[in-house]
Amino acid sequence: MKTNRLWIAAALAMAIGTPIAGFLGDTNMGRPITSKQTEVPFLHGFSAGAVAGQSELASLESADEWINSPPLTASALGGKVVLIDFWTYTCINWLRTLPYVRVWEEKYRDQGLVVIGVHSPEFSFEKDLNNVRRAAADLGVDYPIAVDSGHAIWRAFNNHYWPALYFIDSQGRVRHHHFGEGSYEQSEKIIQELLAETGAGGFDSEPVSAVARGIEVAADWDSLKSPENYLGYERTQNFASGGEPVLDEPRIYEVPARLRLSEWGLSGDWTVRQESAVLNKPNGRVAYRFHARDLHLVMGPTARGTSVRFRVLIDGQPPGAARGIDVDENGESMVAEQRLYQLIRQPKPIVDRQFEIEFFGPGVEVFAFTFG
């Protein structure tokens, strides 16, 4: 997913080692272990109106709701090493870090580590608490989750990314951060150092071996040439169905005979909205020319409790061995939830391919393509 280097510069300006007032109640300056952030293409950025310096003014008490835990207070967290993990459940970059966070939480829980997932949504439907609860259960996120639908905690940390890890010592001081995928051994070493400062010991110092399956498998970075793209007019790029889309009004679109790499188009009766494209009548299609092992699409039905049947093709044929986990060999499945769907995971050789998805009924909206 794309990265804004100005956001990286702003984030690096954050005062690492400064206590977060009200978080654990400590006001002493901390010694930073290190300051680390990952370069492109390993992270996903979003500003949400963050204000520099506000990280000292807010706490986890700003959470809208808690999942898997009662509200965690300063007294409950006192003396603990805390790992804050900013996530949103449709972010493929975060999904690929999840196997490590799960294993760290399990390995170091009894040594004094508390992992808190702060769910700060990107899309409107990710503010729905039922969706967050379902996603957490489906993904095996059983550690405490602070629901941050209003981005209050996000702004308090002056955060700009999914995923983002903040490592906080037993005195409540931010000692390290990491943005994006990768550097898992280094992150685990930071956890071990912070726990050792509390006197904890007896854990295996060898880094964990996290087993990733399905959608959580790391990207094939060597072959990944297609960046994330959105289908709503606010952030879309490379739309190829007859110039700019008509905003917020139904229109009949056609996919051009040929798409260039990373171009996309619509066919059928669609309404392009700020963050999604909505299908108004049956047999609408979305086409995308891409270069990557994996292709994912964030989508869902427009009405809760409904579903829409669809079929995907790659270069005009059923995917067969190139199918993703959310379709069969014929490329067929149903969209019944608002989430990220893996539609293509192709074997080598990885070359430019044309992807198409056809929906056999109306009432579906498509948000973003991501790749791996």
Residue, then its C-alpha position, 0 to 999 in steps of 0.5 A: m500500500k502507498t506511503n506518504r513521505l511527508w507523513i513519515a517525516a512528521a511521524l519521525a518528529m514525534a517525541i519518542g520517550t515522552p510519556i503519554a499523559g493520562f495513559l499510565g500517569d507518569t510524567n518523567m522523560g524516558r530513554p528511547i531504545t531506538s526509533k524505527q520506521t519502515e520504508v515503502p511499500f510496507l505500510h498504509g497511511f492515513s492522516a485523519g486530521a492528526v495534530a502534532g503534540q496531541s499525543e501528550l493529552a489523550s489516553l486509552e480512556s478515549a476508547d469508544e468501546w472495549i472488546n475482549s477486556p474491560p476498559l484498561t485503566a492506568s492502575a490496571l496497566g501500571g508496571k506492565v510493558v504495553l504494546i499498542d498495535f494500531w489496526t483496521y481490519t481490512c488493511i492487508n499490511w496489518l493482516r500480514t503482521l498479525p501472526y507475529v503480534r498473536v505469538w508475541e502476546e501468547k509468549y510474553r503475556d505471563q511475563g508482564l506484556v499487555v498487547i492492546g489492539v487499537h482499531s482505528p477505521e479507514f472506511s465507514f463500515e469499519k466503524d460498525l461495532n458488529n463488524v469489528r467484533r466479527a472480524a476480531a473473532d474470525l481473525g483470532v484477535d483475542y487480546p484487548i481491543a480499544v475501539d477508536s472509531g472517532h480516531a481520538i487515540w490515533r490523534a493522541f499518538n500523532n499516528h499516521y499508519w496501519p500497522a503501527l506498533y508503539f512499545i511502552d515501558s513499565q513507567g508509561r514511556v514510549r520507548h520505540h515505535h515501528f511503522g509497517e511490515g517487517s523487522y519482526e526480530q527487532s521488535e521482539k528484541i525490544i519487547q524482551e529488553l523492556l520486560a527485562e527492565t522489570g525483572a521479568g525473565g525465564f523466556d526463550s530469547e530466540p525469536v518466535s517462528a510465526v506461521a502465516r496462512g491464507i491472507e496473512v502470508a507475506a507478500d511476494w515483494d519481488s514481483l509486486k508492481s501494482p500499488e493499492n488503489y481506491l474505487g471511490y472518487e476521493r482517492t482513486q487513480n487510473f480510472a479508464s472508463g470514459g474520463e472522470p467518473v460521474l460523482d454520486e449519480p448513476r451512470i452506465y460505464e464501459v470497460p475499454a478494450r484494453l487496459r494499461l498496467s494499474e488502470w481499472g474500469l467499470s461496466g454496467d450501471w454504477t454510482v461512484r461515491q466518495e469512498s466506494a462504487v455501488l452497483n445499481k443493476p445486475n451484471g456489473r463488472v469491475a476490471y483491473r490490470f495488475h502485476a502481483r501474486d495476490l489480488h484483494l478487493v475490499m467490498g460488501p453488500t450495501a444492506r446487512g443480511t444480504s448477499v450477492r453472487f459473483r464470478v472472477l476471471i483472470d485473462g478471461q478465464p476461470p482462475g483455477a490454480a490461481r484462485g484466492i482463498d475466497v473463491d473456488e476454482n471456477g472463480e465463483s463465490m458470494v459477497a455477504e460481509q463487508r471485508l477484504y476478499q482474497l480473489i487471486r493468488q497465482p503461481k509463478p510466473i508473475v506477469d501483467r494480468q487482466f482481472e475481472i469480477e462480475f456481480f450477478g445482482p445489484g446491491v454491492e459496493v467495492f472500496a479498494f484493490t490491494f496486492g501482495 
